[in-house]
């Protein structure tokens, strides 16, 4: 848990100046759930967002993003912990859909809290230029695509090798 959380925090900090939402955070949280189970996934997801937000400047969004990331990693643990082999396609599609849940939750919950329209929050996430946001960059889709590509490309190997290492050391 500590290693994946630390790696996530470091990745968020180091990649902060790069393209928005092109980071391995959701991928590593979902992988933590697949390897360690729902509780491990939740802890890694929650702590990754909480600790890195302290560096960036915590606010009301910190609890929303931390709980949301924890929940999707918890779900990954429920879906994939007991599975001996997980297909690349399943990890890619599952990673995409779980990241959609995270992105929608972290957009809609503040809309409900602050009383603006939830559909405007979704528009700003996926087609910000239509909502008058002024930036033609689909933040949500880029985040989901990044996670899906990492889950499909690296996920099966990472999950399999870490599980094998943990089994070999008698930790699972």
N, C-alpha and C positions, 0 to 999 in steps of 0.2 A: 504494500500500500504506500509506504513512504517513498519508495523509489519512483513509482509512477506519478505520485503527486508532485514530487520534486521535479521530475522531468517535465511535467505539464506546466508548472509554474515557470520554470526556466524557459520553456518554449514560448509561452505567452509573452514573457518579458523580452526575450531576444528577438522575436519576430514581430514585435509591436510596430516597428517602422515599415514593415513589408505591406503587401497588398492586404486590405481588410478581409478578415475571415478565412485566410489561407493559413491555418494553423492546425497542428495535430491534436488539439485538446480533446475534442469529442471522440476522435479515434482512440486515443489512449484510455479515456474513461470507459468507453464501450468495451475495449479490450480487457480492461481490469475486471469488468463485470463478467465477461465470458470466461476469464481465467479463474477468478477467485469467487465468483458468485454474486448474488444481489447485494449483500451487505458491503462487500469489498468494493463493488462498483459504485454504490452510493457514497461511501466514504471518500474514495478517490475523486469522484466528480464534485462532491460538495467542497472538499478541502482544496482542490485545485483552483476552483473559482474564488473561494473565500480568500485564500492566501495571496493569489495573484492580484485580486482586486484591492487588497490592502496596499500593495505596491503602487497600483495605478490610481488609487483614491477610491475608497469604499463609499458607497451611498445606498440609497434605497434599493437600487438595482442589484446590489451584491447578494442579498438574500434571495431575490427572484432568480438570478442566474445560477447561484450555488445550488439551490434546491432543485431547479429544473435540470441542471446537469447531473445531479445526484439521481434524480428520478429516471432519466433515460439510461444511465449506467446500471441502475437497479434492474430496469426492464431487460437490458442486455444480459444481465446475470440470470434472470428468470428464463429467458429464451435459450441461452447457449451454454450455460455452465455444465449441464448434465450430458451434453452432446459430445460424443467421441470425435466425430468429424463434422466440420461445418463447411459447406461449399462456399467458394469465393463469391458466387452470385448471391447467395443468401446473405452473406456478411455485407456485401456492397449495398444490396437493396435494403436490408435491415438497418444498416448504418445511415443510409439516406433518409429513411422514414423516421428513425429515432431522432435524427438531427432536425427534421422538419418539426417534430413535436417540441424540441427545445427552442427552436427559433420562433415558432408561433407563440409558445407560452411566454417567452421573454419579451415579445412584442405586445401581446394582447393583455397580459396581466397589468402592466403599467397603464395601458389605455383604460382599463376598468378602474384602476386606482385613481387616476387623474381626470377621469370623466370625458375622454375623447373617444371617438368612434373606433371600435375594434377593427373594422374593415379598412380604415385609413392606416392603422398600424400594419396590417397585412400588406396593403399596397406599398407602403414605404419600405417594407422588407423585400418584396419581390420586384416591384416596378416603381422605384422611387421617383423617376422622372415624370411618371403619370400623376403621381400624388403631389407634384409641385415641389419635390424635395431638391430638384436641381442637379442631381448627380445620377448619371446613367449607369449605375453599378448595382447589380442585383445581389445585395449582401447575403440574403438568405440562400439563394440558389448556389452561390459560390461556396458558402459554408457547407452546405449539404453535399455538393459535388466533391469537395475536398475530402470530406469524411468518407464518402462512398468509394472514392478511388483508393484511399489508404486502406480501408477495410478490405476491399477486394484484392488489392495488390500485396499487402503485407500481412493482413489479418490472419489468414489461415496458418502461415508459417510461424508468426509470432506466438499465436495462441498454442499451437501444437508443441513448439519447442519449450516454451515456458512451462506448460503443463508437464512435459516429459521431465524437465529439470526438477520440478517440484515433486513429482512422483518418485524420481530417483533418490531424492533427498528425504523422502518420507514425510513431506509436508502437506500432502493432499489426502 
